[in-house]
Amino acid sequence: MTQLVTTLLRRPLLLLGAAFVLAWTSPLSAADQDWKVSQEVLTNGLTVLMLEDHRAPVVTIQVWYKVGSRNERPGITGVSHLLEHLMFRGTPKYGQGEFSRLVQEKGGSHNAFTSDDQTVYFENAASTHLDLLLELEADRMVNLTLDDTGFAAEKKIVMEERRMRTTDEPAADLYEQLSAAAFTAHPYGWPTVGWMSDLDTMTLEDVKSYRHVFYAPANAMLVVAGDIAPSTLLPKIQSTFGALPAGPTAPKVTSQEPPQRGERRVTLKRPASLPVYVVGYHTPNYKSDDGFPLSLLSVVLAGGRSSRLQTILVENKALALAADADYDRTSQDPSLFTLSMRVAPGKPWKDAEAALYEEVEKLKTHLVSTKELERAKNLVESSFSYGQDSLFYRAMQIGEYASLGDWSLIQKVIPGIRAVTAEDLQRVAKTYFTEENRTVGLLIPEGTPVRESPGSGLGRGAVH
């Protein structure tokens, strides 16, 4: 799929999983995968999920904190991502830089990411080093060093990151404005990286208070996958993570976006090379069966060279240089189904807009052909299944669905996709792709053009 809408962290599993597929693949077909998952909840509330897979002497460990930008409030937007950076500043036992040095010394790799819904830390290494990885993650869960020096340094880095990924990227700037207009009551309306004014005024005490509430065992999940034996691993986890204090109960997000009752439009004038057009429709998430046909519609519209938007807008009519469709079924709360395009040089954006909506209307008046529907199903199923050849990606899937409430929801994805009919696609298009339910964002180039990175990002979130 054309990555015009580069959702940096709303699609973390695709981006991070792809990076590890080559290094962590196995010859077993994903269709033959046996989900040997053991789940335990420690007395301090930490949820532990263990996936046993002995095909290679490797292990991946992931700590999922159920906190992201949706848990923030005005005045401290971006604090989740800033805290992610600070988690690498060290502890009294393992000083600054020691975490990375020890993991890399063992031949392992590590990183983290923050999204709307969660913050995740992960390490990959030979299974013989699992004890060390558990010790390192348990230690920084409660003993992180937070001081003025580290805070000032990381805040400066995050503010520069925002400048590079949003301020200096016209498409990302537009998507940020679109989200702010589309969500009037729900925190999905503000960026994961945070507003610059909030980053500028945020204090160390803000971070400490936020961490105290959300970085507690009861608000976290530990996922361990690979060459492990749960019967021997669980006692080790109990002696490390199980010894940590439970901490306070994190408040739940209760905000709900009210139904939209009219089109909203955002126009952004700024230096850019070409016009960009984005439309976002409010759509349900995994809690609705409509999530499966919506997932397939994103593929019908922009899944590869033979997809509708690529064929009509880019190749036949030459109105756009690139077009994309994006939908996140696994968001914690209902989000947006977005369609986007970078308008071709010399082409009126209104012509591109009219052609885009013409394709949307066709979905409502004509059933998708059997061939087109089967192609979409095959693409979704193969992408989902091939990703499971990666141990890291399988662990990510467990963590993602467990954060939604039940890791075994993974096993309902393929049956759910296979059950979708052409009538289902037409029905959801009629239901959600309406003028009253859409928010439109238009970027009009003005001033000296800026040099934009390839596929520059209409994106939410930030990567460490």
N, C-alpha and C positions, 0 to 999 in steps of 0.2 A: 504494500500500500504506500502511495506517495506520502512522505512524512512532512507535508506542509504544516499540518497541525502537529508540531513536535511536542507532545504532552510529556515533558521530561519526567515527571514523577507521577502523573496520573496513570502512566503505563509502565511502572517500574519493573514488573515481571517480564515484560517483553524485552526491555532494554537491558536489564541486568542478566536475565536468563540467557539471552543470545551471546553475551560475553563469555559465558562459561560452557556453552554447549560443546565446543570442540574439546575443551580440556576435561570435561566431566561426562562424556558420552559412554554408552555401553552398547554391546551388540544386540541386546534384547529389545524387541519391538515394544513400543509403548502400549500396544493393545494387549500384551502379555504381562503388563506390570501387575504385581501383587502388592496392594497397599497394606503392608504390614505395619500399621500405625498403632502405637500404644499411647494412651493418654492418661495422665495423672494430674491431680490438683494438690499442691503441697499445702501444708497447714497455714502458710502465710499468704495463700491465695494465688501463687504462681501456677499458671497452666503449663504443663510439660507435655510436648508431643514428640514421640520418638519413632522414626521410620527406619526399619531394619532392612539393609540392602548390602549384601556381602559380595557383590560383583567386583569390587575393587577396594583395596585397603585405604580408603579415604573417608573423610567425614566433613560435613558442613554444619556449622552451628549458627543459629540466628536468634537474636533477641528482638521480639516485636513488642514495642511499647504502643499501647492503644491511645496514641495522642498525635495529633497533627494540627494543621492550621484551623480545622473546624472546632478545635477545643480552645482557641485563643479568644481574645476580646479586643475591641478597639483600644488602641494605646500600646498594646504589646504584640501586634501582628508581626509574625516572623520569629517569635521567640522559640518555637519548636525547632526550626531550622538552625537558629543560632545555638541552641543547646546541643544539637547534634554535633556542631563543630567543637563545642567546649568539651564534649565527652572524650575527645582525644588529647586533652591537656594533661592527663595523668592523675595519679593518686599518691598519697604518702608512701605506699608500698612500691608502686611502679611509677616512677617519675615521668616527666614529659618526654615523649618519644620512645619510652620503653615498650609500650603496647605494640607499636608497629615494628620495632626492632626485634622483639621476641617472636612475633608471628612470622616475620620474613626470615628470621634466622632458622626457623624450622621448615622453610620452604613453602610457607603458606601465604595466603592473600587475605585481605580484609577491606571492608569499606562500609558505607552506611548511606541511607537516603531518608529524606523526609517527604511526606506527601500530605494531601488534604486530611487523610484519615489515620495515618500511623507514622512512626519513626522506627526504622529497622537497622540493626547492626549485624554484620555477618563476618564469619571467618571460614576459610576452606583450607584444609591441611590433611596430612596423613593421619590416620586414625590413632596412631601411637601418641600423638600430641594433644589428644582430646582433653586430658586432665588440665593441661595448661590453659587451653581456650576457655574452659569452664571457670577456672580460677580468675582469669583476666576479666571476663564479663561480669562475674559476680562481684568482684572487687569494685569495678567502676560504677556498678549500679547504686552503691550506697556511699562510696568513699571518694567520689570525684573531688579533685581540687578545684575550687572556684575562687579566684582572687581577682583583684583589680587589673593586674598586668595581663593575665590571660584573657579576661573579659574584653579589655580594650583592644587587644590584638585581634581577637576573633571577630569582634563587631566590625572592625575596619575591613576585614577580609569579606565578610558577608555583605557589607554595603557596596564594596567594589564589585562583588559578584552580581548584585542586583543591577548595578550600572551596566555591566557587560552583557547580561542576559535579558534585561528588560529595557532599560533606558536606551541602550545602543542598538536594540533589535526592534525595528518598527512593528513586525508582525506580533511579537510577544507583547509589546506595548498595547497593541490593539486588542489582543485577547484579554489582557488584564482589564481594559476598560469595558469590554463586552461583559465579562463576568460580573463586574461591579454593577452594571445596569440590569443584568438578568436576575441577580439575587438581591432582593431588597430586605429580606429578613433572615436569611440563612448565611452562616459564615463561609460558605463556598464562594461568596462574593468578594472575598479579599484574597490576595496572592499568598502562596505558601512562603515565598521569600520575604513577605512583609512589605508594608508601605515604608518608604524611605524616612518619613517624619517619625514613625514609630521606632524604627531602628536607631535613629539619631538620638532620641530621648530615652530609650530603654535603659534601665539601670541594672546593676549586678543583683540587687535585691529582688527585682522583678523576675530574673532568671532563677534565683534560688527558691523563691516562693513557688514558682511554676514547677520546677523540678521536684520539690518536696511533695507536691500533690500528685503529679502524674508519673514520676519514675519510681513507682513502688511495685513490689512483686504482684500484688493483686490486680495491677493494671498492665501486666506484662505477660508474654508468652515466650517460652523457650522451645525452639524447634531444633532437634538434633537428628540428622539423617546420615546414613552411610553404614560403614562396617562397625556396627554396634550390637550389643546384646542388652536389651532393656532391663533384664533382671540384674545385671551387674552395673549398668549405667545409672539406674535410678538412685541407688544408695550414694553414689558420687555426687549426683545433683542435689540430693537432700543435704549432704554435708557441706555443700558450697552455697547454693542458692537458698536451700531450705533453712539455713541459719540466719538469713536476713530478716529484719523486722518487717512486718506486714505493711506498715505505713497507713496513711489516711485513705478513705474511699474517694476515688475521683468522681467529680460531678459529671452527670450525663448531659449530653447536648440535646436540648429539647426544642430548639428552634425548628420551625417548619416554614418552608416557603409557601406563601399563599398562591392560589391559582392566578396566572397572568390573564389579564382581560383586555389586552390590546398590544399591538406591536410597539416595541421600543427600538429606537435607533440611536447609535453612537457614531459620530463622525470625528475622526482623528486626523488633523492636518499637521504634518511634520516632515522633515527630510526623509526621503525614502526613494528607492529606485523605481518601484512600480506600485500601483494600487493593489490593495488586498481587501477581500470581501469575506466576511464570516457571518454565518447565521447560526444561532443556537436555539434549540427547541427543548423545553422542559420535558423530561421523560423519567419514567420510574427506574428503579434499580432491580437488584436480584429478587426482591420480595414479590415482584410481579412476574407472572408468566410472560408478559409482553417483552421482558428483557431478552429472550431468545430470538424472536423475530426482529427486534431492533438491532441485535448484534449482526444478524444476517443482512439486514438492510444496509448497514455500513459497508459490508463487503460488496453487495450488489452495486452500490453507488460508487465506491472507490477502492475496491479490492483488486488491484493489479491493472495491467495494460488493457484488458478487455472489459473493464468495468464501465459503467454508464458515463460517469463524469469524465473519465479519462478519454473515452472514445468520442463522446459528443463535444464536450467543451474544449478539450485540449487538442485532439487530433482532427476531427471533422470541421468544426467551426473555428478552431484556432483562436478562441476568445480568452483562453487562460493558458499560462505556462505550466501550471500544476493545480490539481484539485484533490481534496481529501474529505473523508468523512470519519468522524470519531465518536465512539460511544463506549462508556465505561459501565458495564453492567454490575460490577462488583464494588461500586462506591458504597460507603456506609449509608448515605442518604441520596434521594433522587438528585440527579445531576442533569447535564445537558447533552443532547445529541447535536454535534456541530458539523456543519458543512462549510468548507472554506476553499478559496481559490486565489491564486496570484494572477491578476489580470495581465494579459499579454500586452507588450508594448504597442502603443498606437490604437488600442481597442477601447471603446467607451465602456466604462464599468457598468453602465445601465444595460447595455446589450448582454454583458456577461451575467448580470443579475437576472434578466428576463429568461435567458437560456437555462440558468440554474433552476429557477422555479418551474419552468416548463417540464424539466425532468422530475421534479418533486411531484407535480400534478399527475404525471403519467403513472406514478406508483398508486395513485388513488383511483384512477379510471381504468387501468388495464392490469390484469394479473401478470405477475412475473412468470416467464416461461418455465417449464419443467427443467429445461437444460440450464437456465440461469440460476434457478434455485438450487439444483444439485451441485453446480459449480461452487456456489457460495457455501453450501454445507460442507463440501469436500475441503475447501480452503480453511474454514474454521476448524473442522475436525482434525485435519492433518497438522495444522499449526499447533493446536492444543496437544495433540498426541506426541508429535515429534519432540516438543519441548520437554516431555516427560523422560526422554532419554538422558536428560541432564539431571544428575542428582541434585545439584543446586536448585534447578528450576522446580523439581518436584517438592523440595522443601519449601520453596517460595509459595507454591500453590497451597500446600498445607497451611502455612502461616496466613496467607491471604483469606482462605475460606474459614479458617478457625477464628480469625478476627471478626468475621461476619456472624459467628455463633456456632459453626459446626464444620469441621474440616471435611467431613464426608460429603458435603455439597459438591465437591470435586466430581464425585461419581455420577452426579445428575446432569453434568454439563452436556456430554455427548448425547444421551437420550433426549434431553431437552431440545437440542439443536435438530436432531433427526426427526422429531415430531412436528416441526414447524411446516405449515402448508403455505401455498401461494396466497390463499385467502387470509391467513394470519398476517402476512406482510402488507396486504392491501388494507386490512383493518387498522393496524397500528399506524400506518401512514396517514389514514384519514383521521385517526384519533389525535395524533400528536403534531403532525406537520401542518399546522394551521397558522394563518396570519396572526391571530390573536395570541398565539402561544410562542411567538418567536421574538428574539432580540437580534438585531442586525448591527454589525460593526463594519464601518467602511474607513479604510485608510487612504487618504488622498495625499500623494506626494507634494511637498511644498518646500521650496528652498533648495539648498545644495544636496544632491543625492548622497546617501551614506552607503558604505560598503557593508552589505549584509552577508552573514555566514550562510553556507548552503543549507537549504531547508530550514532557515532560521525560524525560530520557535514560537508559534502560538502555543504557549505551554504554561502549565501550572506546575509549581513545585520547584525544587532546587536540589541539585545533586552535590553531595559532599566531595 
